[in-house]
């Protein structure tokens, strides 16, 4: 098989008994099995097999731990019967249990503008407009610039009206596709420069589309997807005329993976940490045997330049907020020496948040890395050139992403960047500062060791708390935190940007975001609280906090401010609910600890009540407080 991103070469190939394994998906813990099987490269046939197994498991409603359910409506001017199961199978790879609602062929406007349509009855979380250039009336008008502008604006206005109608009538997030370029230029090389040709109309539409999504929308960049694999093979005109298939079936797994990774990013499933082996991964050779001077890492050497190229790609990921860690079987001092002394080494020790170089099992070291960073194992991508190590980690830690690496290091950078592990739907200032925050965490850890007692340590941090309602500018970060926080999370409810916007606009819902800074730096937005008013009480729908600020009594300060705001708004009591999951045992006794009284204990969780008038402020080591009321 030729090495091509369209074949998803970072995924291992399935075993010959894959179909039998899919038949065995049933009963308890089948969610883990589904994720494992979705981790293979699945062509159209095997993707369909897994999708059927997922639908059976979903219908049973048991054992689907680790999978987030979402409902996605699929609107298209093409046939979607083959696309839907491929998206279901790919979604499981990203921890999503996707139910695809297919609408009637080429009935987009009818579905959107009929409030009684199947689209609205399904109450989708996401609506994907899988429409290509044939669906927008881009009629060529070569040489007529004014007509060309009107044509593009008309197509764009159709997109805007479709999205606006969706947003007005349901809480769904919308995804619109850019348009793949055609491959039959009417004017040859002059086609792109001449206004009004189909090529220039598509290019103009794509440029304008990126500015229409708002907080409740996203773009699936099909134009780049098609260009990556080749516009000519992407378009299968015979299949279009025969069955209205919008692109070649050869690229169905690649397209479905792009849809799934975008959905994963929308629902907080993107990876956060790149864990790197060292020997023959960041450089050629084994430093412990070859010595510092003899490892392959230099300009002028094709192999050495390939490893440098990979390090540049890693640094690019680091600059956009991806955390870096090392997991290597090596003497730590020998491994660190490469970062410290090799003149060609691009990565530096200060770029690495956790450095695990020892002779322990790599599974154990990956657990240590996740725990040290306060991340779930499902936030890790582990890159190792050794197939035996990759196999072991996949068997023991199936939620860790472990890409297959080709023999040629010249492909490493392209593979890691193409695999979509770190898919994003936004890029915030906090993303940019994330690595600075982890550097500050290390300084705090050093201070902890030197402190006489915990109270002295906490007060020496000189913490400042900012407590205020949600605002639209922070919505993307709020959604990100809601969908990725698992440990300190009382209910583990997940919400989209559209739902968060509806909370902001609902006078019966009180929303709060909390930021924290200290002498070492700004930790950014670290906590989210959503309260629903019920009579004269506030029902705490969501209370979550980043595990990076645990054991600093921040939750105590948050409760102080929440009660203060409740009193200001005439609220009588706070009602807290704990819904247990496999990962939030940390907050099992949170409400009890703070003096709430249990009023109900039924499956799936417990309900607690705190009378506001009886609450006495907790002593907390917060030096300063900034607060803004609802």
C-alpha positions in Angstrom: 0.0 0.0 0.0 1.3 3.5 -0.9 1.9 5.8 2.0 -0.9 8.3 1.8 -2.8 10.3 4.4 -6.0 9.2 2.8 -5.3 5.7 4.1 -5.0 7.0 7.7 -1.5 5.4 8.0 -1.3 6.4 11.7 -3.9 3.7 12.5 -3.0 0.1 12.8 -4.7 -2.4 10.4 -7.5 -4.6 11.8 -7.1 -8.3 12.4 -8.7 -10.9 10.1 -11.3 -11.7 12.7 -12.5 -8.1 13.0 -16.1 -9.0 12.1 -16.2 -11.6 14.8 -14.9 -9.1 17.3 -17.7 -6.7 16.4 -20.3 -9.5 17.0 -18.9 -9.9 20.5 -19.7 -6.3 21.5 -22.4 -6.8 24.1 -23.0 -6.5 27.9 -20.9 -4.6 30.4 -17.9 -2.4 29.4 -18.6 -2.6 25.7 -17.7 1.1 25.4 -14.1 0.2 25.9 -14.3 -2.5 23.3 -16.0 -0.2 20.8 -13.2 2.4 21.2 -10.6 -0.3 20.8 -12.1 -1.5 17.5 -12.6 2.0 16.2 -8.9 2.6 16.7 -8.1 0.5 13.5 -8.2 1.7 9.9 -11.6 0.7 8.7 -12.6 0.8 5.0 -16.2 1.4 3.9 -17.1 -2.3 4.5 -15.6 -2.7 8.0 -16.8 0.7 9.1 -20.3 -0.4 8.3 -19.8 -3.6 10.3 -18.7 -1.6 13.4 -21.4 1.0 12.9 -24.1 -1.8 13.0 -22.5 -3.2 16.2 -22.5 0.3 17.8 -26.1 0.8 17.0 -27.0 -2.5 18.6 -25.0 -1.6 21.7 -26.5 1.8 21.8 -30.0 0.4 21.6 -29.2 -1.8 24.6 -28.1 1.2 26.6 -25.6 -0.6 28.8 -21.9 -0.6 29.2 -21.2 2.4 27.1 -18.7 4.1 29.5 -16.3 6.6 28.1 -18.5 7.5 25.1 -20.3 10.8 24.8 -23.7 10.5 23.1 -24.5 13.1 20.4 -27.2 13.4 17.8 -26.1 14.7 14.4 -28.5 15.6 11.6 -27.0 15.2 8.2 -28.3 17.5 5.4 -26.9 17.0 1.9 -27.5 17.5 -1.8 -25.9 14.0 -2.3 -26.5 10.5 -1.1 -25.6 9.9 2.6 -26.5 6.3 3.1 -22.8 5.3 3.0 -21.5 8.4 4.7 -23.6 8.0 7.9 -22.2 4.6 9.1 -18.6 5.7 8.3 -19.1 8.7 10.6 -20.6 6.6 13.4 -17.5 4.2 13.2 -15.0 7.1 13.1 -16.8 8.9 15.9 -16.1 6.1 18.4 -12.4 6.6 17.7 -12.8 10.0 19.4 -15.0 8.8 22.3 -18.3 9.7 20.6 -21.4 7.7 20.4 -23.0 9.3 17.3 -26.5 8.9 16.2 -26.8 10.2 12.7 -30.2 11.5 11.6 -30.4 11.3 7.8 -32.8 13.6 6.1 -34.3 13.2 2.7 -32.1 13.5 -0.3 -31.5 17.2 -1.4 -34.2 18.5 0.9 -32.0 20.9 2.9 -34.1 24.0 2.7 -37.4 22.1 3.3 -36.0 20.5 6.4 -34.6 23.7 7.9 -37.6 25.9 7.3 -40.3 23.4 8.2 -40.5 23.4 12.0 -42.3 20.1 11.9 -39.6 18.4 9.9 -37.7 15.3 10.9 -34.7 17.6 11.6 -36.4 19.4 14.5 -38.2 16.3 15.8 -34.8 14.7 16.2 -33.6 17.5 18.5 -30.0 17.3 17.2 -26.9 18.5 19.0 -25.1 19.1 15.7 -26.3 19.8 12.1 -23.8 19.0 9.3 -24.5 20.7 6.0 -22.7 18.3 3.7 -23.3 20.3 0.6 -20.9 20.6 -2.4 -20.7 23.2 -5.1 -23.7 21.7 -7.0 -26.0 22.7 -4.1 -25.4 26.4 -4.1 -26.3 27.5 -7.6 -22.9 28.8 -8.4 -23.6 29.5 -12.1 -20.5 30.6 -14.0 -20.4 34.1 -15.6 -16.9 34.3 -17.0 -15.5 37.9 -17.1 -18.5 39.5 -15.3 -17.1 40.5 -12.0 -20.3 42.2 -10.7 -22.4 39.1 -11.5 -19.7 36.9 -9.9 -19.9 38.9 -6.7 -23.7 38.7 -6.6 -23.5 34.9 -7.2 -21.1 34.3 -4.3 -23.0 36.6 -2.0 -26.2 34.9 -2.8 -24.7 31.5 -2.0 -23.3 32.8 1.2 -26.6 34.4 2.2 -28.2 31.0 1.8 -25.7 29.5 4.3 -26.3 32.4 6.7 -30.1 32.0 6.5 -29.9 28.2 7.0 -27.7 28.6 10.1 -29.7 31.4 11.5 -32.9 29.3 11.2 -31.3 26.4 12.9 -30.0 28.5 15.7 -33.4 30.2 16.2 -35.3 26.9 16.5 -33.0 24.4 18.3 -29.8 24.3 20.4 -27.7 22.6 17.7 -24.2 23.6 16.6 -23.9 23.9 12.8 -21.1 22.7 10.6 -20.8 24.0 7.1 -18.4 22.6 4.5 -16.1 24.5 2.2 -16.3 23.4 -1.4 -13.8 21.2 -3.1 -12.4 22.7 -6.3 -13.4 21.3 -9.7 -10.8 19.8 -12.0 -12.0 20.9 -15.5 -11.0 24.5 -15.9 -12.8 26.2 -18.8 -9.9 28.6 -19.4 -7.0 26.4 -18.4 -4.4 28.3 -16.3 -6.3 31.5 -16.7 -9.4 30.0 -15.0 -8.4 31.0 -11.4 -7.6 34.6 -12.3 -10.8 35.3 -14.4 -13.9 36.5 -12.3 -17.0 34.4 -12.8 -15.4 31.0 -13.6 -16.6 28.1 -11.5 -13.1 27.9 -10.0 -13.0 31.5 -8.9 -16.6 31.4 -7.6 -15.8 28.4 -5.4 -12.6 30.1 -4.2 -14.6 33.3 -3.3 -17.3 31.4 -1.5 -14.7 29.5 0.6 -13.0 32.7 1.6 -16.2 34.3 2.8 -17.6 31.2 4.5 -15.0 31.3 7.3 -16.4 34.5 8.7 -20.0 33.2 9.0 -19.9 30.6 11.8 -20.1 32.7 14.9 -20.1 31.0 18.4 -22.5 28.3 17.3 -20.9 27.1 14.1 -17.8 25.5 12.7 -16.4 24.8 9.3 -15.3 21.5 7.9 -12.6 22.3 5.4 -13.5 19.9 2.6 -11.6 22.1 0.1 -8.3 21.3 1.9 -9.3 17.6 2.5 -9.9 17.2 -1.3 -6.7 19.1 -2.2 -4.6 17.0 0.1 -5.7 13.7 -1.5 -6.0 15.3 -5.0 -9.0 17.1 -6.5 -9.0 14.8 -9.5 -9.4 11.5 -7.7 -11.7 13.1 -5.1 -14.4 13.8 -7.8 -15.9 10.6 -9.1 -18.4 11.9 -11.8 -19.5 8.4 -12.7 -20.6 7.7 -9.1 -22.3 11.1 -8.9 -24.4 10.5 -12.0 -25.1 6.9 -11.0 -25.8 7.3 -7.3 -25.3 11.0 -6.4 -22.2 10.2 -4.3 -20.5 13.5 -3.7 -16.9 12.1 -3.7 -15.1 8.9 -4.4 -15.7 6.1 -1.9 -11.9 5.6 -1.7 -11.8 8.6 0.5 -14.9 7.8 2.7 -12.8 6.8 5.8 -10.6 9.9 5.5 -13.7 12.2 5.2 -15.4 10.5 8.1 -12.4 10.8 10.3 -12.3 14.5 9.6 -16.0 14.9 10.5 -15.4 12.8 13.7 -12.3 14.7 14.8 -14.1 18.0 14.3 -17.0 16.7 16.4 -14.5 15.6 19.0 -13.0 19.1 19.2 -16.5 20.6 19.6 -17.2 18.2 22.5 -13.8 18.5 24.2 -12.3 15.2 23.0 -9.1 16.6 21.4 -5.8 15.4 22.8 -3.8 17.7 25.0 -0.4 16.1 25.5 2.2 14.7 23.1 4.4 12.1 24.8 7.6 11.4 23.0 10.0 8.5 23.0 13.6 9.6 22.4 16.0 7.2 20.6 15.0 6.8 16.9 12.0 9.0 17.5 13.5 12.5 18.2 16.9 11.6 16.8 18.6 8.7 15.0 20.4 6.1 17.0 20.6 5.2 20.7 22.3 7.9 22.7 23.2 5.5 25.6 25.2 3.3 23.2 26.2 5.6 20.3 27.1 8.6 22.5 26.0 12.2 22.3 28.3 13.0 19.4 27.2 10.1 17.2 23.4 10.4 17.2 21.9 11.3 13.9 20.6 14.9 14.2 22.1 17.5 11.8 21.6 19.5 8.7 23.4 18.1 5.7 22.3 14.6 6.6 19.0 13.5 5.0 18.0 11.4 8.0 19.2 14.0 10.5 17.2 16.7 8.7 14.1 14.4 8.9 14.4 14.3 12.7 14.9 18.0 12.8 11.8 18.5 10.7 9.9 16.3 13.2 11.2 18.4 16.1 10.0 21.6 14.3 6.5 20.1 14.0 6.6 19.2 17.7 7.6 22.8 18.6 4.8 24.2 16.4 2.3 22.1 18.3 3.9 23.3 21.6 3.6 26.9 20.5 -0.2 26.4 20.1 -0.6 25.0 23.6 0.0 21.2 23.2 1.8 19.9 26.3 5.0 18.0 25.7 6.3 15.1 27.8 9.1 12.5 27.5 8.6 8.7 28.1 11.8 6.8 27.3 13.8 3.8 28.5 17.1 5.6 29.2 19.4 6.8 31.9 17.8 10.1 32.8 21.1 12.0 32.9 22.1 10.7 29.5 18.8 11.5 28.0 18.7 15.0 29.4 22.3 15.7 28.1 21.0 15.6 24.5 18.6 18.4 25.3 21.3 20.4 27.2 24.3 20.0 25.0 23.6 18.8 21.5 24.1 21.9 19.2 21.4 20.8 16.7 18.7 19.9 19.3 15.7 22.1 18.7 13.7 20.9 21.7 14.9 22.1 25.0 14.4 20.8 28.6 12.2 23.8 29.3 9.8 22.7 26.6 9.1 19.4 28.4 6.4 19.5 31.1 7.2 15.9 32.5 10.5 14.1 31.8 10.2 10.3 32.4 13.4 8.7 31.4 14.1 5.5 33.3 13.9 1.7 32.9 10.3 1.3 34.2 7.5 0.0 32.1 6.2 2.7 29.7 2.7 2.0 30.7 3.6 2.9 34.2 5.4 6.0 33.1 2.4 7.1 31.0 0.2 6.8 34.0 2.7 8.9 36.0 2.7 11.6 33.2 -1.1 11.8 33.2 -1.3 12.0 37.0 1.5 14.6 37.2 -0.2 16.8 34.6 -3.7 16.2 36.1 -5.0 14.8 32.8 -6.9 11.7 31.9 -5.0 9.1 29.9 -7.4 9.8 27.0 -5.6 13.2 26.7 -2.3 11.6 25.7 -0.7 10.8 22.3 2.3 8.5 22.7 4.8 8.5 19.8 7.3 5.6 19.8 9.3 4.1 16.9 9.3 0.6 18.6 6.3 -1.5 17.4 6.5 -3.7 20.5 6.1 -0.7 22.9 3.3 0.6 20.8 1.5 -2.7 20.9 1.9 -3.0 24.7 0.5 0.5 25.3 -2.4 -0.1 23.1 -3.3 -3.3 24.9 -2.9 -1.9 28.4 -4.1 1.7 27.8 -6.5 1.6 24.9 -7.6 5.2 25.5 -4.1 6.5 24.8 -3.6 7.4 21.1 -0.6 5.5 19.8 0.1 6.3 16.1 1.8 3.9 13.8 5.1 5.3 12.7 6.6 4.6 9.3 10.1 3.4 8.9 11.1 6.6 7.2 11.5 9.5 9.7 10.9 11.9 6.9 7.2 11.1 7.2 7.0 11.6 11.0 6.1 15.3 11.0 3.5 14.9 8.3 1.9 11.9 10.0 1.5 13.5 13.4 0.1 16.8 12.0 -2.2 14.9 9.6 -3.7 12.6 12.2 -5.9 15.2 13.8 -5.2 14.4 17.4 -5.0 18.1 18.3 -8.0 19.3 16.2 -9.2 22.7 17.2 -12.3 24.8 16.7 -10.8 27.9 18.2 -7.4 29.2 19.5 -7.6 31.3 22.6 -5.1 33.4 24.5 -5.3 30.7 27.2 -4.3 28.0 24.7 -1.3 30.1 23.8 -0.3 30.4 27.5 -0.9 26.8 28.5 2.7 25.8 28.6 3.6 28.8 30.6 1.0 27.6 33.1 2.6 24.2 33.4 6.0 25.9 33.9 4.4 27.8 36.8 3.0 24.6 38.2 6.5 23.3 38.5 7.5 26.4 40.4 4.6 25.9 42.7 5.6 22.3 43.3 9.1 23.4 44.3 7.5 25.9 46.7 5.4 23.1 48.2 8.5 21.1 49.1 10.0 24.1 50.9 6.9 25.2 52.8 6.6 24.5 56.5 2.9 23.6 56.3 0.1 23.7 53.7 -1.5 26.9 55.1 1.8 28.7 54.8 2.3 27.5 51.3 -1.1 28.5 50.2 -0.8 32.0 51.6 2.6 32.4 50.1 1.1 31.9 46.6 -0.7 35.3 46.9 -3.7 34.0 45.0 -6.3 36.3 43.3 -9.7 35.0 42.4 -11.9 36.5 39.7 -15.6 35.5 40.0 -18.1 36.7 37.3 -20.9 35.6 35.0 -20.4 34.0 31.6 -19.6 36.5 28.8 -19.7 35.6 25.1 -16.0 36.3 24.5 -15.2 33.4 26.9 -17.8 31.0 25.6 -15.4 28.8 23.6 -13.1 28.4 26.6 -16.1 27.6 28.9 -17.3 25.0 26.5 -13.8 23.5 26.3 -13.6 23.3 30.1 -17.1 21.8 30.4 -16.4 19.1 27.9 -12.9 18.0 29.1 -13.2 18.2 33.0 -13.9 14.8 34.5 -12.5 14.6 38.1 -13.8 17.7 39.9 -17.2 17.6 38.2 -20.3 17.1 40.3 -22.6 16.0 37.4 -20.4 15.6 34.3 -23.0 17.2 32.1 -21.7 18.3 28.7 -22.9 21.4 26.8 -22.3 22.9 23.4 -21.7 26.5 22.6 -25.3 26.9 21.5 -26.5 25.6 24.9 -24.1 27.9 26.8 -25.4 30.8 24.8 -28.9 29.9 25.8 -27.9 29.8 29.4 -26.4 33.3 29.2 -29.7 34.6 27.8 -32.0 32.8 30.2 -32.9 34.9 33.3 -33.7 31.8 35.2 -30.1 30.5 34.9 -27.2 31.9 36.9 -23.8 31.3 35.3 -20.4 31.9 36.8 -16.8 31.6 35.6 -13.8 31.7 37.9 -10.3 32.7 37.1 -7.2 32.3 39.3 -3.8 34.0 39.3 -0.9 33.9 41.7 2.7 35.1 42.1 3.8 32.5 39.5 1.4 33.4 36.8 -2.2 33.3 35.5 -4.0 30.0 35.5 -6.8 31.4 33.4 -10.4 30.1 33.6 -10.4 27.3 36.1 -14.0 26.7 37.2 -17.5 26.9 35.8 -20.8 26.9 37.8 -24.3 26.8 36.3 -27.3 27.2 38.6 -31.0 26.8 37.6 -33.5 28.7 39.6 -36.3 26.5 41.1 -38.8 28.5 43.2 -36.5 30.4 45.6 -33.6 27.9 45.3 -30.6 27.5 43.0 -30.2 24.0 41.7 -26.4 23.6 40.9 -26.7 22.0 37.5 -22.9 22.0 36.9 -19.9 22.7 39.2 -16.6 21.8 37.8 -13.0 22.8 38.4 -9.7 22.2 36.6 -7.7 19.6 38.5 -4.6 21.8 38.0 -5.7 23.9 41.0 -6.7 21.2 43.4 -5.6 21.2 47.0 -5.4 25.0 47.0 -8.8 25.6 48.7 -10.1 27.3 45.6 -13.4 25.4 45.9 -13.9 26.9 49.4 -13.5 30.4 48.0 -15.8 29.6 45.1 -18.5 28.5 47.5 -18.1 31.7 49.6 -18.8 33.8 46.5 -21.6 31.6 45.2 -23.4 31.9 48.6 -22.7 35.7 48.6 -24.3 36.0 45.1 -27.2 33.8 46.1 -27.9 36.1 49.1 -27.7 39.2 46.9 -30.3 37.7 44.5 -32.7 36.6 47.3 -32.0 32.8 46.9 -33.0 30.7 49.9 -30.9 27.6 49.4 -28.4 25.9 47.1 -29.3 22.4 45.9 -26.3 20.3 44.9 -26.4 17.0 43.1 -23.6 14.4 42.8 -23.9 12.1 39.8 -21.2 9.4 40.1 -19.0 8.5 37.1 -15.9 6.3 36.8 -13.7 9.4 37.3 -15.4 11.9 39.6 -15.1 10.1 42.9 -13.0 13.1 44.0 -16.1 15.1 44.6 -18.3 12.4 46.1 -18.3 14.1 49.5 -17.9 17.7 48.4 -21.4 18.9 49.5 -21.2 17.0 52.8 -17.8 18.5 53.4 -19.3 22.0 53.0 -22.2 21.5 55.3 -25.0 20.6 52.9 -27.6 18.2 54.2 -28.6 15.2 52.2 -32.2 15.4 51.2 -32.4 12.6 48.6 -30.4 9.4 47.8 -31.6 7.7 44.7 -29.9 6.3 41.7 -28.0 7.6 39.9 -26.8 10.0 42.6 -27.4 12.0 45.8 -29.0 15.5 46.3 -27.9 17.9 49.0 -29.3 21.2 50.4 -27.6 24.2 52.0 -29.6 27.0 53.6 -28.0 30.2 52.6 -28.9 32.0 55.8 -27.1 29.4 57.9 -23.8 29.5 55.9 -20.7 30.9 57.5 -17.9 32.0 55.2 -15.0 29.6 55.0 -11.5 30.6 55.9 -9.5 30.6 52.6 -6.0 31.8 51.7 -7.2 34.0 48.8 -5.4 37.3 49.1 -7.5 39.3 46.6 -10.9 39.0 45.1 -12.4 40.5 42.0 -16.1 39.8 41.5 -18.8 41.1 39.1 -22.5 40.2 39.9 -25.0 38.9 37.4 
